[in-house]
Amino acid sequence: MDELKKYLETLLNINEKDWMIFSSKLIRKEFQKKSTIIRIGQIENNISFIEKGEVRLFIPKEEKDITFGFCFKGEFVSAYDSFLTRTSSQYQIQALTNTTLLTISYDDLQKVYETTKIGSTIGRLISERLFLIKSKREQSLLNDTAQQRYLNLFKERPNLIQKIPLKYIASYIGVTPQALSRIRKRIF
């Protein structure tokens, strides 16, 4: 929980009373490698901060999954559109490694908004972070070549290349594993 507090303190001043209210609503959840955090059809009820581990966001398909996001230690993760609209998720979230999340439920977050000075600010900051990740990915898919997307990913998140299976990285940048192999061969 200390890591989340440090992270939030880099963004805003939190008085002890507000932190106590907010932190009292957090629940630690642990997921084993490859376990599903949320399935298609479930309503996302939590926003989570990753204390430990890596997760991927994907759409399962019969022929192959479509991976469209990764989140790591020190980041927030949620099927955020489902969380906001209270409707079924259209994708899944999976733990890629043993993962520990600090979660806050939709109802508890509403209570934090109502009872603290910082609640709305925390909600806005989480929302902004999730939006910027999504927006950057969409722009990259529209503007960059597959090789540029791979190089950007390697530059921005070098640990991703070592921790995430190449088939998920290929799906994320929008190519087949074979095409990714050719890209990697040209680069290295």
ABEGO torsion letter per residue (X at the ends): XAAAAAAAAAABBBBAAAAAAAAAABBBBBBBBGBBABBBGBBBABBBBBABEBBBBBBBBAABBBBABBBBBGBBBBBAAAAAAGBBBABBBBBABBBBBBBBBAAAAAAAAAABAAAAAAAAAAAAAAAAAAAAAAAAAAABBAAAAAAAAAAABAAAAAABBAAAAAAAAGBBAAAAAAAAAAAX
